[in-house]
Amino acid sequence: MKNEYQKLFTSSTIIINGLTTLLEEQGIRYIIKDRFESARLAGFGEFMNAVEIHVQSSQLAEAQKILETYKLTLNSES
């Protein structure tokens, strides 16, 4: 069976790292695509908020719930 991944969220490395901790606690598998770091290594420029997190399609709904709660937490701290 092929595992397909869908983009869940795009932000900075710091925000994505916090989200991955929450996803790991719930056993949700993810892939991080860090376009900022890839561009830096290649000598190109890219926005710092160019880090994407993708989750398995079968876990997308659960991951979206976690993301919404996480966003509320981030907004309450500012």
QUIWOLIN-V928397 format. One line per field, one symbol per residue. phi: phi as a letter, one per 30 degrees, with the letter a starting at -180 (. if undefined). burial: # if it has 24 or more other ideal C-beta (glycine too) atoms within 12 Angstrom, else .. Layout:
phi = ???
burial = ???
This chain:
phi = .ddccbdcabadeddddddddddddcicdbbcccddddddddiccadddcccbcbdedcddddddddddddddddddd
burial = ......#######.##.###.##....###.#.###.............#######..##..#..##..#........
